[in-house]
Amino acid sequence: MYIEELELKDYRNYHELAISFENNVNVILGENAQGKTNVMESIFVLAMAKSHRTSNDKDLIRWDSEYAKIKGRLQKINGSVPLELLISKKGKKAKFNHIEQQKLSRYVGNMNVVMFAPEDLHLVKGSPQVRRRFIDMEIGQVSPVYLYDMSQFQKILQQRNNYLKQLQIKKQSDFTFLQVLTEQYIEVAVRVIKKRFEFIQKLEEWAKPIHSGISRGLETLSIQYKPSIEVSEDTDWSKMVTVFEEKIHSLKQREIDRGVSLIGPHRDEIMFYVNGRDVQTFGSQGQQRTTALSVKLAEIDLIYSEINEYPILLLDDVLSELDDYRQSHLLNTIKGKIQTFVTTTTIDGIDHQTLREATTFNVQSGVMERVK
């Protein structure tokens, strides 16, 4: 798939933008704070209905404007389809093929993207929250059911935490209602955990040979999903529910004392190992970056294996963060295979045929023009 046209209206520092792209590598050049990343972000938001940079949708609306609008025309195997996302202070409205989608979970997944930005190099050494957000975003692109389950989990988690706080300060004393919330909580949590196990297993299958290639066969990557309960990918549904029930029962008083849910998908972790050693703790910066790059490239193949189309790749100011060898490996991987957007202040010093043959745009003060 590839995006043919993009239109922005009052998005970030863009009053209006209408531009077309090629199904190859599109390089967006410009100094910092001119709007390069805003274009990349808008493509991401059009696909995911949320930003990778902010959780506050109001940040996406141009100063003194009532709303922001992103429109795109997407070319897929089955033909060309329009997408539209309206972001206002009241919420979001999404249209796919001119039809408004009642739930965002039905909209997300029609357009698939893989974003690789400098912060993604912190995927390995950053906080567990960064890794949980990563897998939630990626699974959500290929599984609307997972998006729905995660949305339900967040709602029940919030309800349960609120009720635990009420019990903590003695404003409530009805433990029957806590039990009802806990049963709902466990049911949806197990669905999320099962899907995460399945995803991590597939991600490792794709990432392992890529990592081996980048490390010239010297390193073996493994990825493990570690839930906050003692279960594995082989644990069946009923056993997982039982383990969850027993653990949550043992923590009941501690949860009330602290007013929060102490176990569940919001407390889970993803671990990366190179040659059997934890990369986060013991890996060099080079190993951490190779792991992050391998995982991002694996996403591309994983999405292709699920939907039979390559996603759109967004490389936001990341080439300058990679050494020459990793740059070359990344550019060789994408060459002629996947529509790619690259933002950078300059391509000087990056000697690669892929960039020399790319379509080039220049951005200055929220104005974007094609130069080649």
VEXGU-681506 format. One line per field, with one value per residue (C-alpha): residue number from 1; residue in three letters; x negated, y negated, z. Coordinates in steps of 0.02 Angstrom, whole numbers, plus 50000, padded with zeros to 5 digits. Each point is the difference from the previous one (the first is absolute). Layout:
<pts>
nr = [NUM, ...]
rest = [ALA, ...]
c1 = [X, ...]
c2 = [Y, ...]
c3 = [Z, ...]
</pts>
This chain:
<pts>
nr = [1, 2, 3, 4, 5, 6, 7, 8, 9, 10, 11, 12, 13, 14, 15, 16, 17, 18, 19, 20, 21, 22, 23, 24, 25, 26, 27, 28, 29, 30, 31, 32, 33, 34, 35, 36, 37, 38, 39, 40, 41, 42, 43, 44, 45, 46, 47, 48, 49, 50, 51, 52, 53, 54, 55, 56, 57, 58, 59, 60, 61, 62, 63, 64, 65, 66, 67, 68, 69, 70, 71, 72, 73, 74, 75, 76, 77, 78, 79, 80, 81, 82, 83, 84, 85, 86, 87, 88, 89, 90, 91, 92, 93, 94, 95, 96, 97, 98, 99, 100, 101, 102, 103, 104, 105, 106, 107, 108, 109, 110, 111, 112, 113, 114, 115, 116, 117, 118, 119, 120, 121, 122, 123, 124, 125, 126, 127, 128, 129, 130, 131, 132, 133, 134, 135, 136, 137, 138, 139, 140, 141, 142, 143, 144, 145, 146, 147, 148, 149, 150, 151, 152, 153, 154, 155, 156, 157, 158, 159, 160, 161, 162, 163, 164, 165, 166, 167, 168, 169, 170, 171, 172, 173, 174, 175, 176, 177, 178, 179, 180, 181, 182, 183, 184, 185, 186, 187, 188, 189, 190, 191, 192, 193, 194, 195, 196, 197, 198, 199, 200, 201, 202, 203, 204, 205, 206, 207, 208, 209, 210, 211, 212, 213, 214, 215, 216, 217, 218, 219, 220, 221, 222, 223, 224, 225, 226, 227, 228, 229, 230, 231, 232, 233, 234, 235, 236, 237, 238, 239, 240, 241, 242, 243, 244, 245, 246, 247, 248, 249, 250, 251, 252, 253, 254, 255, 256, 257, 258, 259, 260, 261, 262, 263, 264, 265, 266, 267, 268, 269, 270, 271, 272, 273, 274, 275, 276, 277, 278, 279, 280, 281, 282, 283, 284, 285, 286, 287, 288, 289, 290, 291, 292, 293, 294, 295, 296, 297, 298, 299, 300, 301, 302, 303, 304, 305, 306, 307, 308, 309, 310, 311, 312, 313, 314, 315, 316, 317, 318, 319, 320, 321, 322, 323, 324, 325, 326, 327, 328, 329, 330, 331, 332, 333, 334, 335, 336, 337, 338, 339, 340, 341, 342, 343, 344, 345, 346, 347, 348, 349, 350, 351, 352, 353, 354, 355, 356, 357, 358, 359, 360, 361, 362, 363, 364, 365, 366, 367, 368, 369, 370, 371, 372]
rest = [MET, TYR, ILE, GLU, GLU, LEU, GLU, LEU, LYS, ASP, TYR, ARG, ASN, TYR, HIS, GLU, LEU, ALA, ILE, SER, PHE, GLU, ASN, ASN, VAL, ASN, VAL, ILE, LEU, GLY, GLU, ASN, ALA, GLN, GLY, LYS, THR, ASN, VAL, MET, GLU, SER, ILE, PHE, VAL, LEU, ALA, MET, ALA, LYS, SER, HIS, ARG, THR, SER, ASN, ASP, LYS, ASP, LEU, ILE, ARG, TRP, ASP, SER, GLU, TYR, ALA, LYS, ILE, LYS, GLY, ARG, LEU, GLN, LYS, ILE, ASN, GLY, SER, VAL, PRO, LEU, GLU, LEU, LEU, ILE, SER, LYS, LYS, GLY, LYS, LYS, ALA, LYS, PHE, ASN, HIS, ILE, GLU, GLN, GLN, LYS, LEU, SER, ARG, TYR, VAL, GLY, ASN, MET, ASN, VAL, VAL, MET, PHE, ALA, PRO, GLU, ASP, LEU, HIS, LEU, VAL, LYS, GLY, SER, PRO, GLN, VAL, ARG, ARG, ARG, PHE, ILE, ASP, MET, GLU, ILE, GLY, GLN, VAL, SER, PRO, VAL, TYR, LEU, TYR, ASP, MET, SER, GLN, PHE, GLN, LYS, ILE, LEU, GLN, GLN, ARG, ASN, ASN, TYR, LEU, LYS, GLN, LEU, GLN, ILE, LYS, LYS, GLN, SER, ASP, PHE, THR, PHE, LEU, GLN, VAL, LEU, THR, GLU, GLN, TYR, ILE, GLU, VAL, ALA, VAL, ARG, VAL, ILE, LYS, LYS, ARG, PHE, GLU, PHE, ILE, GLN, LYS, LEU, GLU, GLU, TRP, ALA, LYS, PRO, ILE, HIS, SER, GLY, ILE, SER, ARG, GLY, LEU, GLU, THR, LEU, SER, ILE, GLN, TYR, LYS, PRO, SER, ILE, GLU, VAL, SER, GLU, ASP, THR, ASP, TRP, SER, LYS, MET, VAL, THR, VAL, PHE, GLU, GLU, LYS, ILE, HIS, SER, LEU, LYS, GLN, ARG, GLU, ILE, ASP, ARG, GLY, VAL, SER, LEU, ILE, GLY, PRO, HIS, ARG, ASP, GLU, ILE, MET, PHE, TYR, VAL, ASN, GLY, ARG, ASP, VAL, GLN, THR, PHE, GLY, SER, GLN, GLY, GLN, GLN, ARG, THR, THR, ALA, LEU, SER, VAL, LYS, LEU, ALA, GLU, ILE, ASP, LEU, ILE, TYR, SER, GLU, ILE, ASN, GLU, TYR, PRO, ILE, LEU, LEU, LEU, ASP, ASP, VAL, LEU, SER, GLU, LEU, ASP, ASP, TYR, ARG, GLN, SER, HIS, LEU, LEU, ASN, THR, ILE, LYS, GLY, LYS, ILE, GLN, THR, PHE, VAL, THR, THR, THR, THR, ILE, ASP, GLY, ILE, ASP, HIS, GLN, THR, LEU, ARG, GLU, ALA, THR, THR, PHE, ASN, VAL, GLN, SER, GLY, VAL, MET, GLU, ARG, VAL, LYS]
c1 = [50000, 49947, 50071, 50026, 50065, 50000, 50101, 49984, 50112, 49948, 49889, 49856, 49907, 50088, 50145, 50027, 49900, 50043, 49860, 49976, 49869, 49914, 50003, 49815, 49888, 50059, 49869, 50062, 49861, 50002, 49924, 50063, 50170, 50061, 50131, 49913, 50051, 50176, 50025, 49936, 50110, 50153, 49975, 49983, 50155, 50100, 49959, 50009, 50123, 49875, 49830, 49835, 49942, 50143, 50150, 50092, 50093, 50018, 49813, 50034, 50117, 49921, 49996, 50168, 50088, 50154, 49945, 49866, 50035, 49892, 50052, 49908, 50022, 49933, 49956, 50027, 50005, 50188, 49993, 49993, 50093, 50018, 49973, 50046, 49973, 50076, 49925, 50095, 50003, 50154, 49915, 49963, 50101, 49926, 50058, 49942, 50057, 50117, 50090, 49987, 49938, 50099, 49852, 49817, 49957, 50089, 49903, 49824, 49919, 50062, 49833, 49844, 49844, 49836, 49921, 49815, 49947, 49852, 50107, 50023, 49816, 50054, 50118, 49874, 49929, 50154, 50138, 50116, 50140, 49909, 49995, 50182, 50054, 49898, 50083, 50173, 49981, 49932, 50126, 50140, 49954, 50032, 50131, 50155, 50056, 49843, 50033, 50175, 49936, 49868, 50131, 50111, 49854, 49957, 50180, 50015, 49827, 50053, 50165, 49911, 49865, 50133, 50095, 49840, 49967, 50177, 49968, 49831, 50076, 50149, 50128, 50056, 50009, 50089, 49875, 50130, 49985, 49810, 50018, 50111, 49873, 49858, 50086, 50024, 49821, 49925, 50105, 49940, 49821, 49978, 50057, 49869, 49862, 50038, 49989, 49838, 49918, 50050, 49934, 49832, 49974, 50027, 49894, 49854, 50014, 49980, 49874, 49878, 49931, 49997, 49897, 49883, 49975, 49962, 49879, 49916, 50054, 49916, 50158, 50162, 50151, 50143, 50154, 50104, 50167, 50009, 50175, 50022, 50070, 49907, 50063, 49923, 50058, 50042, 50117, 50179, 50143, 50080, 49832, 49953, 50164, 49971, 49821, 50065, 50140, 49882, 49871, 50128, 50081, 49830, 49975, 50175, 49953, 49843, 50103, 50127, 49862, 49919, 50159, 49935, 50003, 49829, 50002, 50061, 49945, 49958, 49859, 49927, 49827, 49912, 49819, 49867, 49852, 49843, 49900, 50100, 49960, 50126, 49964, 50080, 49882, 49845, 50006, 49889, 50079, 49963, 50091, 50148, 50012, 49982, 50139, 50115, 49963, 50029, 50167, 50057, 49952, 50085, 50162, 50002, 49990, 50121, 50133, 49973, 50023, 50166, 50080, 49904, 49950, 49847, 50033, 49937, 49833, 49969, 49818, 50004, 49826, 49932, 49868, 49881, 50015, 49934, 49822, 49957, 50018, 50172, 50055, 49951, 50086, 50161, 49997, 49959, 50146, 50129, 49933, 50138, 50109, 50098, 50056, 49886, 49996, 49835, 49980, 49828, 49914, 49880, 49956, 49818, 49891, 50127, 49933, 50133, 50085, 50172, 49990, 49922, 50150, 50129, 50136, 49950, 50103, 49949, 50091, 49985, 50116, 50144, 49987, 49952, 49946, 49934, 49824, 49956]
c2 = [50000, 49820, 49828, 49902, 49836, 49909, 49846, 49906, 49864, 49904, 50143, 49946, 49861, 50036, 49889, 50096, 50132, 50106, 50110, 50163, 50135, 50136, 50184, 50000, 49906, 49823, 49890, 49848, 49873, 49847, 49917, 50043, 49931, 49967, 50140, 50157, 50108, 49927, 50074, 50169, 49991, 49958, 50158, 50101, 49919, 50031, 50185, 50022, 49863, 49948, 49917, 50082, 49832, 49944, 50075, 49833, 49984, 49812, 49984, 50052, 49853, 49843, 49851, 49906, 50132, 50099, 50164, 50086, 50109, 50132, 50078, 50130, 50110, 50174, 50123, 50181, 50166, 49982, 49821, 49821, 49945, 49832, 49978, 49850, 49955, 49847, 49952, 49873, 49953, 50112, 50156, 50086, 50052, 50125, 50045, 50145, 50000, 49852, 50101, 49937, 50135, 50009, 50073, 49954, 50185, 50032, 49860, 50043, 50137, 49939, 49911, 50078, 49906, 50037, 49849, 49996, 49842, 49963, 50041, 50176, 50029, 49993, 50146, 50116, 49891, 49893, 50033, 50152, 49879, 49960, 50185, 50031, 49852, 50069, 50171, 49926, 49886, 50138, 50135, 49873, 49970, 50180, 50048, 49890, 50125, 49963, 49812, 50029, 50113, 49872, 49863, 50109, 50042, 49816, 49960, 50143, 49961, 49821, 50056, 50128, 49876, 49871, 50127, 50059, 49817, 49988, 50155, 49930, 49841, 50096, 49914, 50172, 50169, 50111, 50136, 50084, 49859, 50015, 50185, 49961, 49874, 50124, 50137, 49881, 49940, 50175, 50052, 49858, 50001, 50183, 49960, 49862, 50109, 50143, 49884, 49922, 50171, 50043, 49834, 50009, 50177, 49941, 49844, 50105, 50115, 49851, 49902, 50142, 50021, 49811, 49974, 50140, 49916, 49828, 50075, 50103, 50162, 49960, 49972, 50094, 49899, 50068, 49907, 50049, 49938, 50000, 49976, 49951, 50174, 50165, 50064, 50040, 50006, 50185, 49966, 50036, 49877, 50077, 50024, 49819, 49940, 50109, 49934, 49822, 50028, 50076, 49861, 49860, 50081, 50005, 49815, 49944, 49907, 49922, 49937, 49922, 49924, 49921, 49965, 50073, 50162, 50079, 50132, 50001, 49954, 49823, 50075, 50121, 49994, 50046, 50058, 50005, 50118, 50007, 50160, 50037, 49836, 49865, 49860, 49865, 50032, 50077, 49951, 49869, 49849, 50082, 50159, 49900, 49905, 50158, 50080, 49849, 49996, 50188, 49987, 49855, 50090, 50157, 49901, 49971, 50186, 50046, 49880, 50066, 50179, 49950, 49892, 50044, 49818, 49903, 49856, 49823, 49967, 49834, 49962, 49839, 49925, 50173, 50025, 49877, 50105, 50156, 50037, 50029, 50189, 49996, 49861, 50107, 50153, 49903, 49918, 50164, 50083, 49873, 49974, 50027, 50089, 49876, 49819, 49906, 49823, 49934, 49834, 49925, 49832, 50059, 50157, 49945, 50137, 50137, 50078, 50123, 50028, 50012, 49818, 49938, 50070, 49938, 49870, 49847, 49867, 49844, 49932, 49822, 49913, 50119, 49997, 50160, 50008, 50135, 49963, 50161]
c3 = [50000, 49979, 50030, 49837, 50067, 50166, 50050, 50163, 50067, 50157, 50057, 50115, 49904, 49834, 49952, 49838, 49909, 49848, 49933, 49906, 50029, 49899, 50041, 50041, 50121, 50040, 50085, 50096, 50028, 50112, 50151, 50173, 50057, 49821, 49993, 49935, 50147, 49997, 49825, 50060, 50154, 49894, 49896, 50161, 50075, 49840, 50020, 50188, 50052, 50134, 50006, 50046, 50074, 50112, 50088, 49993, 49835, 50025, 49966, 49820, 49965, 49930, 50116, 50007, 49891, 50046, 49922, 49898, 49850, 49916, 49835, 49900, 49848, 50028, 49863, 50052, 49908, 49977, 49935, 50058, 50157, 50089, 50187, 50106, 50181, 50083, 50167, 50106, 50183, 50017, 49930, 49835, 49849, 49878, 49825, 49893, 49818, 50042, 50136, 50178, 50118, 50162, 50094, 49974, 50025, 49833, 49915, 50060, 49896, 49830, 49976, 50074, 50050, 50087, 50084, 50041, 50093, 50116, 50152, 49930, 50032, 50183, 49972, 50081, 50139, 50035, 50126, 49991, 49955, 49835, 49955, 50049, 49893, 49856, 49999, 50028, 49849, 49889, 50047, 49982, 49817, 49951, 50130, 50026, 50133, 50101, 49988, 50067, 50140, 50051, 50003, 50111, 50113, 50025, 50046, 50124, 50072, 50031, 50080, 50108, 50056, 50043, 50104, 50088, 50047, 50069, 50105, 50054, 50071, 50072, 49887, 49941, 50087, 49873, 49951, 49888, 49873, 50006, 49961, 49849, 49934, 50032, 49900, 49852, 50021, 49995, 49849, 49889, 50071, 49950, 49822, 49990, 50073, 49880, 49850, 50061, 50020, 49821, 49933, 50089, 49936, 49820, 50025, 50062, 49848, 49883, 50104, 50034, 49821, 49974, 50158, 49950, 49831, 50072, 50128, 49862, 50083, 50166, 50101, 50034, 50053, 50105, 50062, 50150, 50061, 50190, 50072, 50181, 50037, 49988, 49831, 49831, 49819, 50030, 50147, 49946, 50027, 50155, 50086, 49964, 50076, 50155, 50023, 49981, 50127, 50128, 49981, 50010, 50152, 50088, 49962, 50050, 50158, 49923, 49853, 50119, 50107, 49846, 49901, 49836, 49900, 50026, 49863, 49821, 49824, 50058, 50107, 49872, 49923, 49837, 50013, 49864, 50011, 49891, 50015, 50158, 50088, 50042, 49874, 50108, 50145, 49921, 49816, 49922, 49917, 49831, 50051, 50066, 49835, 49896, 50102, 49976, 49812, 49984, 50090, 49890, 49839, 50066, 50020, 49812, 49961, 50139, 49934, 49823, 50062, 50082, 49864, 49840, 49973, 50056, 50120, 49973, 50086, 50088, 50042, 50100, 50027, 50038, 49864, 50085, 50159, 49913, 49947, 49817, 50010, 50081, 49881, 49851, 50070, 50028, 49827, 49912, 50089, 49941, 49823, 49872, 50127, 50105, 49990, 50118, 50070, 50064, 50092, 50022, 50003, 49865, 49903, 49986, 50067, 49962, 49841, 49946, 49833, 50082, 50057, 49838, 49905, 50126, 49973, 50101, 50087, 50093, 50154, 50064, 50124, 49971, 49810, 49911, 49818, 49885, 49938, 49908]
</pts>
